[in-house]
Amino acid sequence: MKALKDKILEEYKKGNVVVSTFDGLKVAPLKDIIDQPADGLLYDLNRDEATILTFIDDPKWVNDYACMAVIRGLKKQIDQLKNKL
């Protein structure tokens, strides 16, 4: 587990994020993740509504759902601000 933690922290220092996918770990630039529409971003992070609700027996789902709502709200604000420019 320490090796995984070290890899994730190392990639973060480089401006990347590590995401767990069905095919294993995926490293992507943070900017690329952020620049996606909210649906793609949440899907890549396994934080879309459908995925979160499959873990309804784990109390962590409450904060995951809140995180999803915050990300959607922030992406909406970003889009609105970009449209004003």
ZALUMGU-610624 format. One record per residue (C-alpha): x, y, z. Coordinates in pm, 1 decimal. Each point is the difference from the previous one (the first is absolute). Layout:
ZALUMGU-610624
{xx: X, yy: Y, zz: Z}
...
END
This chain:
ZALUMGU-610624
{xx: 0.0, yy: 0.0, zz: 0.0}
{xx: 288.8, yy: 237.7, zz: 72.0}
{xx: 124.4, yy: -37.9, zz: -358.8}
{xx: -344.6, yy: 94.6, zz: -130.4}
{xx: -18.9, yy: 298.8, zz: 233.3}
{xx: 347.5, yy: 112.6, zz: -109.2}
{xx: -95.5, yy: -31.4, zz: -369.0}
{xx: -318.9, yy: 200.5, zz: 46.3}
{xx: 179.6, yy: 275.4, zz: 193.4}
{xx: 287.3, yy: 5.9, zz: -251.1}
{xx: -240.3, yy: 39.8, zz: -292.5}
{xx: -191.1, yy: 272.6, zz: 185.7}
{xx: 324.2, yy: 197.5, zz: 40.3}
{xx: 40.1, yy: -23.7, zz: -378.9}
{xx: -350.4, yy: 143.1, zz: -53.1}
{xx: -160.3, yy: -335.7, zz: -71.2}
{xx: -269.3, yy: -209.2, zz: 163.3}
{xx: -15.9, yy: -378.2, zz: 29.4}
{xx: -341.1, yy: -154.1, zz: -57.6}
{xx: -94.2, yy: -362.3, zz: 55.4}
{xx: -177.8, yy: -145.2, zz: -304.4}
{xx: -119.1, yy: -344.7, zz: -107.3}
{xx: 328.2, yy: -29.3, zz: -190.6}
{xx: 213.9, yy: 97.6, zz: 298.8}
{xx: 150.5, yy: 331.9, zz: 99.5}
{xx: -13.5, yy: 288.1, zz: -246.8}
{xx: 219.8, yy: 309.1, zz: 29.7}
{xx: -135.3, yy: 319.3, zz: -155.6}
{xx: 91.1, yy: 367.1, zz: 16.4}
{xx: -224.7, yy: 174.4, zz: 251.8}
{xx: -77.9, yy: 264.8, zz: -260.8}
{xx: -137.7, yy: -265.4, zz: -239.7}
{xx: -227.2, yy: -138.4, zz: 269.7}
{xx: -123.7, yy: 347.2, zz: 97.6}
{xx: -58.6, yy: 110.3, zz: -360.4}
{xx: -254.9, yy: -277.2, zz: -60.8}
{xx: -373.2, yy: 51.4, zz: 29.9}
{xx: -129.4, yy: -85.0, zz: 348.7}
{xx: -142.7, yy: -335.8, zz: -111.8}
{xx: 335.5, yy: -120.5, zz: -135.4}
{xx: 192.4, yy: 126.7, zz: 299.6}
{xx: -233.1, yy: -167.8, zz: 247.9}
{xx: -2.2, yy: -322.7, zz: -202.5}
{xx: 381.3, yy: -13.2, zz: -7.5}
{xx: 7.4, yy: 50.9, zz: 376.8}
{xx: -275.1, yy: -259.6, zz: 59.9}
{xx: -204.5, yy: 273.8, zz: 161.1}
{xx: -297.9, yy: 14.2, zz: -234.2}
{xx: -339.7, yy: -51.7, zz: 160.5}
{xx: -48.2, yy: -356.5, zz: -124.2}
{xx: 333.7, yy: -117.7, zz: 135.1}
{xx: -35.9, yy: 176.9, zz: 334.9}
{xx: -342.4, yy: -150.5, zz: 61.0}
{xx: 134.3, yy: -354.1, zz: -46.2}
{xx: 191.0, yy: 52.9, zz: 326.6}
{xx: -306.8, yy: 100.4, zz: 201.4}
{xx: 97.4, yy: -233.3, zz: 287.3}
{xx: 329.0, yy: 186.4, zz: 52.9}
{xx: -56.5, yy: 326.1, zz: 193.4}
{xx: 272.1, yy: 158.2, zz: -215.2}
{xx: -256.8, yy: 27.7, zz: -280.0}
{xx: -149.8, yy: 307.1, zz: 168.4}
{xx: 318.7, yy: 205.0, zz: -40.1}
{xx: 64.0, yy: -148.7, zz: -344.6}
{xx: -344.5, yy: 120.8, zz: -106.1}
{xx: 65.6, yy: 343.2, zz: 150.4}
{xx: 333.4, yy: 10.8, zz: -183.2}
{xx: -178.5, yy: -81.5, zz: -325.1}
{xx: -249.3, yy: 280.9, zz: 58.3}
{xx: 277.1, yy: 249.4, zz: 79.0}
{xx: 198.4, yy: -97.4, zz: -311.2}
{xx: -309.7, yy: 39.1, zz: -216.6}
{xx: -69.5, yy: 341.2, zz: 154.2}
{xx: 357.9, yy: 118.1, zz: -45.3}
{xx: 11.2, yy: -119.5, zz: -361.2}
{xx: -325.6, yy: 187.6, zz: -66.8}
{xx: 147.6, yy: 318.9, zz: 146.9}
{xx: 318.0, yy: -42.6, zz: -205.0}
{xx: -202.9, yy: -44.0, zz: -318.2}
{xx: -207.3, yy: 308.5, zz: 78.5}
{xx: 312.4, yy: 207.1, zz: 63.6}
{xx: 163.7, yy: -124.2, zz: -321.1}
{xx: -310.7, yy: 99.4, zz: -195.4}
{xx: 24.0, yy: 354.6, zz: 138.9}
{xx: 354.8, yy: 43.3, zz: -129.8}
END
